């Protein structure tokens, strides 16, 4: 096993991807004693697991090593569980948003629905089949994540802590997702604080806090270090999501792999929107927001109003401010040098990413 | 603790219901630090947990005691996990079937959607909100079920077996549900064997096999007893589901709490339908099957053709045959008397129930 200058053990990162595919391949093989569409579902899940940025499991493994952890197997399985949870949430999120595409290609709903249509099913039945496949796929990924953590071969007390963290993460992510859909209905006036709270629950909890805190618990870190990490993780998570919102509206579609109209059509209540609402010009374009047949020209007009309102400058300043805050917290916290470097690099990457 | 003549400890049955509500109340209280709709979601889950027939947890607790088990706490928590899994599957099943009602009242989707509509949301947004609430509610129930089992305070080896059984149960139930939706699309000719296999996977696995086998593992039963129980459980599960299908079409709506049109409108591929398809008269009414605007009169006509085809007599004979088979297996198996009585009584109850 070799380590590069950041202290990251490349072989372990390799092990994590190998292990994830191994776990899924086992399930795919088990599915062969059931009807063929079920095996196709597992094959789709394997395809999904091969893609993606793997931010959460990488962060967990890297942080674990930066903290001097030595039980590779436990860290790798916990990393796989985080990726499986991510896949589960993404799949169910797509059902909730009625999306048939993800990362520029058809998702499970889209693939199963279009195959059924090619075989002559009505669009309605085909969509119901796609949706059923996705709902079950998400349940299976969630089950597999729980399963890996419940079987970690570590002391009982430590495993209890891992389970507590994971359960709290699912609980909070569901709360954030529920609130996100609620806000999108615009039944009450939304203020930027509500949107920031939602982002914090929906994304920061499972994407940054859980991987970092799980790494710390597995590496046997002190309670005070875990508390410091928690605060830092939440800040990074919000930076990540705010950058995501900006890219969703103003990013290059070739990089993001996602239409710059989709968040607008969906009526996604981001901080950009919550800010733009306070501008008198918003009234004129409000009816376009959430219109699922929004044209390219109207999308352009809507983005213009959002930018003119100062929302983009506001969110960019907030991102910069949060980054500075993280750099400061990282310097002040009593962390090993390797972890300090990891957190700083991760924060910069969350801010400067283009996809 | 007192025991009645069947050997059932009533206090434990009480403990199971108390424990289930205690677990859910804890989550509801935790949800108070999140926006109000999330707490409403948990309150809806508590309401669901108060209702229902509690077949699975009762079976687990009763079988555990019949096998001489003495660790109440473990049995009660495993029983709660089975009920939570059932609630999760029911909620996601309703989303898949686009049902807004369950047991004669609005389900979570129906309740959340109608409340949003009363507040002025469009029907489309309100339905999406109801569906999102249900998807997340199912994820939360599934997580809670895993959580209880992963924390069972029993020897590690035994807990591994419990986790193996639970994971296999979710895997198989999802396979059965997936196949059920597949069969409802009628893309290939369906034969009664396919439908029986689906019923076995979708219902027998989690409703009868899992509670009985978990009870046996927790009570420290031998492998051979567990094997005998598995075979018996699957038979009982199929009886239960076949009776369910008959009640769905020919039961009294006042008892079942469900419209006698809903299975027909949904195009639910039951054994009754698979059998009726082979009758030439089926061709004449085929277009009515799966029509979601099916009238009462056409429903009557469809049921008439099904009954005339001999499907009802066929399924009733099959149920009787399976009951005889179970009674025989129960007598032949080396089981404690109390368990023998429990299995016989359960089989009779599955057959003779009217709701």
Interface residues (C-beta under 8 A of the other chain):
Chain A: X27 X30 X31 X34 X35 X37 X38 X41 X88 X92 X95 X96 X98 X116 X119 X120 X121 X125 X126 X128 X129 X131 X132 X133 X135 X136 X138 X139 X140 X142 X143 X144 X146 X147 X149 X150 X151 X160 X163 X167 X170 X171 X172 X174 X175 X177 X178 X179 X181 X182 X184 X185 X187 X194 X197 X201
Chain B: X27 X30 X31 X34 X35 X37 X38 X41 X88 X92 X95 X96 X98 X116 X119 X120 X121 X125 X126 X128 X129 X131 X132 X133 X135 X136 X138 X139 X140 X142 X143 X144 X146 X147 X149 X150 X151 X159 X160 X163 X167 X170 X171 X172 X174 X175 X177 X178 X179 X181 X182 X184 X185 X187 X194 X197 X201
